Amino acid sequence: MTLDAAVLPRSNASNLENFWMPFTANRQFKESPRLLVSAKGMNYTSVDGKTILDGTAGLWCVNAGHGRRQIVEAVERQLRTLDFAPTFQMGHPIAFDFAERLAAIAPSGLDRIFFTGSGSESVETALKISLAYQRAIGQGTRTRFIGRERGYHGVGFGGISVGGIVNNRRTFTQLPGVDHLRHTLDIERNAFSKGQASNGAELADELERLVALHGAETIAAVIVEPVAGSTGVLIPPRGYLQRLRAICDRHGILLIFDEVITGFGRLGAPFGADYFGIKPDFITTAKGLTNGSIPMGAVFVSRNIHDALMTGPQNLIELFHGYTYSGHPVACAAGIATLDIYRDEELLTRGAKLADKWQDAIHELKGLPNVIDIRTIGLIAGIELAPRANTPGARAYEAFVKAFESGLLTRVTGDVIALSPPLIIEAAQIDRIVSVLNDVLKRVD
């Protein structure tokens, strides 16, 4: 296999109609498409040959940078050896090898790994195992889930039910019996905080109110992102997650950390659970699991939850759940190669060494036109712009387009510019990101 851009197909406007693009304003995009044809290291190449600095690790997923030959070769080798094998009442060695490698870097006790095909599937899996566990321990009345406003947990019916994205909830039917905590964003008190803000830990006490409203005996699990990424980089205030864990413990409620974004080094630690010093009952992952190269997800499950389901006759299936591609051999090969790169280049902790540089550089944008807040933690940043009257999201979208035209890929959600570069980023590339945004934000009305 090669990564030669010259052999890759190019596209033109005549062949864009058949692909119904996800989470995209399709008609707007196809009027003025932005097409990427190759990638290497920190950069993409666009269809017209321009170099685009990747400020978002693809879609929060290419943590080790693009075009890693070690992953390419592992995938090719696995395809030639065993392209697919089922994991229903069968197995193949590489899935067990990958699970063992993941367990070795997991927070203590979260060493039972259930493989999925995506972050959405990981969330659905954690929710279902929560219900199965509560039933197994004689708590079958615990069927309610608690999510959080502005949370994103994928696009399955469970995920959109516990999630807090309004457009998802307006369009699609949700699971009954789900409630939500308030989100933690408080620009009025915490604008331009660096890292975790000092105000807001008391927002976790909202869970006590929901317990009093619904009864603890009805609540199976609470699910939150340690740092909410997809809805605008919402960083928990100091003490908030610790308080949430304590309330869950007090009432026998399971705690799920959705770490599809924060997992695998994004905060400068292997997982957000490590960064914040909290042990949840589940960690859901995907994205950085395989460096974005092959779709895959994994749920890290507490050993005591797993063991509670390993009862009854040994010939019976303990959990009626799974996916055709759970533990796909090619995805496992990509994942093991990715873990090797993370280990050899110390990428799971490299973000901690760059965090101060990243934070200081991004906060240099304070004071630019329309910038009302900047939020940074690890190698994540959210730059919030004041919305235009009657056209929310338009200002940030214009900044996104102008940045792309200037050779920088960002991501926007509402009026927030989100940044999450590959963990291989160097200081000069951080400066380049800030320089481009500095120019762009001065040109956006």
N, C-alpha and C positions, 0 to 999 in steps of 0.2 A: 504494500500500500504506500502511496505517496501523498503528500500534502501540497502538490504543485498546483497553484491557482490557475495556471495556464490550461489545465485539462478539465477544469470545472465548467459546467454549463452556465451560460449567461442567459438572462431573461430580458424580455421586453414587455411593453404594455399589452401586447396581443395575447399573452398567455397568463394573465393574472386573474381571470374571471372565475375559474373553477374552484380555486381554493378559498373556502369560507374561513377567514382568519379569526383566531380566538382573541377575545378581549381587544378588539380593534374596531375603529370606525372604518369599516371596509371601503365605503364609497370615497371617503376622504383620502385614505391611503392609496387607493388605486388611481386617483387623480394625480398624485405626486408620490410615487413609491420610493421607499428607501430599502435598497436590496444589498445584502452582504453576500459575498461569494467565497471568501476564504478567511482564515484567521491563523495567527501565530503569536504566541507569547501574550503580550498586552494589547495586541492590535487586531482589528478586522480590516479587510479590504472590501470596499464597496464595488458595485457593479461597474462603476465608471473609473475604477482604479485608485480611488482616494484611500489613504490610510486613516482609519477611525480608531482613536484610543478608546478602549473599552473601560468605561467608568462604572459599569454595573455587573461585571463578571457574567456577561451574557444576560441571564435573568436570575441573578443572585446565585449562580450555580457553578461557574467555571473558576473555582477557587485557586487552582494550580496553574491558571493560564491556559491558553489555547494551543492545540496541536501538539500535545505531549506524546512524543514517539513511544514512550514506555507503555502508554495506554493503547495506542494504535496497534503496537505489536502484540500486546496481550489479547486484544480483541481478535486480531487476525489468527493468532495461534489457537484460540479457543474455538473459533468458527471452523477451523480445519479439523479440530479434534472431536468436538461435541457441540453441535449447533443448538440443540434443544434436547432436554429430557424432562419428563414430568416430575413434579414433587408431591403429587397426590399418591400416597401409598408406595412411592418410589423415591429415589434420591440419586444425587450425583455428588462426588466428593467436594467439588469446588464450593458448593453452597455451604457446606459445613465448615470448610476452611475459612470462608469469608465471615461467617457468623462468629467463629472463634476469634478472628482478628478484630472484629468490631467490639466484641465483648471485652477484649483486652484494653480498649481505650475508653470504654463506657464508665460513667460514674458507678461507684461500688454498688453491686446488687442489681443493677439494671442490665443483666447479662443474658437475657433470653430474647432472641432476635427473631421477629416475624417479618419476612420479606414481602414487599408489595411492588407495584409498578410505578408509583408516583406519590407525591405528597398528599394528594386528595385521598388516595387509597390508604395511605398510612393513617390519616385521621379517622376514616371510616373504621379501620381495623381497631384502633385504640378505643373508640367509642363502643364498638361491639364487644371487645374483650372486657371492658368495664362492666357492661351489663351481665355478661356471662359470669364474671367473678363475683359480683354482688349476689347473683342467684346461687352460685356454688357455696357461698358462705352463709346462706340462709337469709339474705337481705334482698329478696326478690321484689320488695316494694320500691327499691331504689332504681327508678327508671328515668329520672329527670336529669338533664344536663344543664350546666350553667356555662355560657360563653361570655363574651365581652363585646361591648359596642366597639366598632371599628376593628374588630378582629377579622382575620382572613384565615380560613382553614380549608381551602380548596373548594371544589365545585360539586362534590357529591351532596346528596340530600342531607346527610348528617352534617357535613361541613358547612353548608350554607345556613343550616338551622342554628348551629352554635356560633357561626360567624356573625359579624355585625356590619356587613356592607349593604347599604340600603338598596341599591339597584338589584342585587341578587335576591333580596328578601321581598322586594315588590313584585318580581317577575315569577318566582317559583314557589310552589307549596313547600312548607317546612314541616319538620317533625313536630308533633304536639309535645307539650310539657317542657319546653326549653325556655330558660330565662337568661338575662344578661346583666353583667356588672357594667358600671360606667367605665368609659375609657379613662386613661390617665393623662391625656394632654391638657395642660393648663398654661396657655401662653400668657395669660394675664399675670400669673405669679412666677412663671418659670422661663420666660423668654430668654433665649441665648445662653441657656445653661450648658455647661460643658460636662458631658457624662450624665450621671443621674442627678436630677434636681433634688433639692432639699424639701420641697413641699409636695405633699400628696400621699404619703404612706397610708393615711386614714381612709383613702378610697377603697382599700382592701376590705374595710369593715362593711362595705356594701354586701358582702357575702353573708355576714351575720343577719342582715335584714332579710335577705332572700331565704335563709334558713328558717327564720321566724315566720316568714310568709307561707312557705311551702311545707315545712317540716323536714328535718334532716333525714328522716327515714324514707323520703321520696327522692333524694338526690344521689345519683350514682357518681358523678364526676364533674369537676371543673376543668375547662380547657382554656389556656391562654398561651400566647406567644410571649416568651421572655422579653423580646423587643418586637413590637408589631412593625413589620416592614412594609407590606404591600399597601397599607392605608396611610403611609406618610411618615414612617420612622417615629414611632411613639415609644419613648424610653421610660421604663418604670422609675418612679421616684425612689429614693433610698428607703429601704425598709419595707416597701410595698410587697414584694414577692415573698419575703420572709413572713410577713403578717398573713398572707394568703395561705401559705403552707401550714401555719399554726392553726388557722381556723379550720382548714380541711381536716387536720389531724384531730382536732377537738370533736368534730362531728362525724368522723368515719367516712369522709368524702375523698375519693381519689383525685389526684392532681395530675393533669396531663400538660406537659410542656410541648407545644408545637414548635419544633426547632428545624423546620424545613429550611429556614433562612439562617438562623443563628448557629446551627450545627456545623461542625468541621472547620473551626478556626475563625469564623467571622468576627468574633469578639476578642480574639487573642487567646482563647482557651478552646480545648476540644469541643465543648458544648456550653451553651448558655448556663446550664445547670452548674457547670464548674465555675464559670465566671462569677455567678451570683452566690455560689456556695449553698445551693439548695438542691435537695434530692427529690425530684418528682416521682410519681409512680409509673409514668410512661414518658418516653421521648419519641416524638414522631419526626422522621427525617426523610429526605430525598435529595434533590439538587446536588450539593457538594459531595454526596455519597459516591458518585461515579465521575465527579468533575463535569457533570452535565453531558457526558459523552454517550451514555446509553440510559434510557429511562429506567429508573429504579427507585424504590423507597424501602425504608426499614423502620420498624417500630422496636424500640428498646423497652422491654417489659421487665418490671420488678420480678425477681425470682419467686417471691412469695405469692404473687398473683398467678404466675405460671403454675406453680406447684399446687395451688388450690384447685386447678382444673385437671390435674393429673390423678384423678380418682376413678373408681368404678372398674369394671372389667377391662383388662388391657386390650381386648380386641375391638373396643368401641372407640370411635373418633371422639376426642375430647372437645374439640372446637369446630363446629360446622361453619367454617369460614376459610377463604383462601382465593387465590387467583391463578389462572393458567400460568402466568409468568412469575409467580412467586419463586424467587431464587433462580431466575433465568441464568444459565451457565455463562452466557456471553456478558451479561451485566455483572455477574460476580467477578469475572476476569477483569473487567474494567474497574470494578470497585477495589479489588486487591491491588492492582497496579496504582490506582489513585492513593490508597493508603501507603504504599511504598514511597511514593513521591512526597506525601505529607510528612512521613517519618524522616526520609533522607534529607529533606530541605527544611525541616522543622517548621512547616507551614501552619500547623495547628496552634502554634504559639507566636508566630512571627508578627501577627497583628498587634500584639502587646508592645513590641519594640517600636512599631511605627505609629502607635495610637496618638502620642503627643504631637508628633509632626503633623499627622492627619488633622487632628483637632485644631491645632493652631492655624494651619493653612486654611481650612474651611471657614473658620470664624473670621478670617480676614475679609470675607464677603459682607460682614455686618456693616450696615450703613449704606449699602447700595440701594438704588431705587426699588421700592416695593418689597424689600426683604423684611419680613416682620418677625421671623424666628429662624434660628439655626440650631439643629440638634445633632450631636455627634456621640458615638460610642463605638469602641473598637474600630473597625474599618467600615463603618456605616455613617452616612450623613443624610440629614433631611433639611432642605432649604425651603422654608415656607414663604410664599409670595402672597401679597394681598390680592384677593380676587378682583377682577374687573366687575363693574356693576352689571348685573343681569347676565353675565357670561362666565360663571365659575369654571375654572380649569383652562380657560383660553390663554391666560397670560403664561402659565407654566408650559402649556403645549407649544406656544410660540418660542419660548426659551429652549425647549427640547429640539425643535426643528433647527433653530439658529445654531445651537451647539453642534448638532450633527453636521450641518453645513460647514462648521469650523473644525471638524475632525474629532469630535468628542461624542461618545454615546452616553446619554444619561437615561433616566427613567422618570416619568412623571405620574403622579396619582393625585387627582384633583389639582390643587395649586401648590403641590409639594414636588420639588426636584429631589429625587432619591439617588444616592450614590453608594456603590458597594463594589469597589474594584477587585480584580483578582489579588490574591494574597501575595503574589510575587511583585507587586508594584514597588517601584523605587521612588526616592525622594523627588527626583527630577520630574517624574510622571505625576506625582501629587501636585507639584508646582504648575505643571502644564494644565491639569484639570482646573485649578483655581484661576489660572490666567484666562483660559477660554471662558469660564463662567463670569469672570469679572467683566470681560468685554461684552459678552452676550447680555448680561443683566442691565448694563448701561444702555443697550440698544433696544430693549423691550419696554414699550410704553406701559 
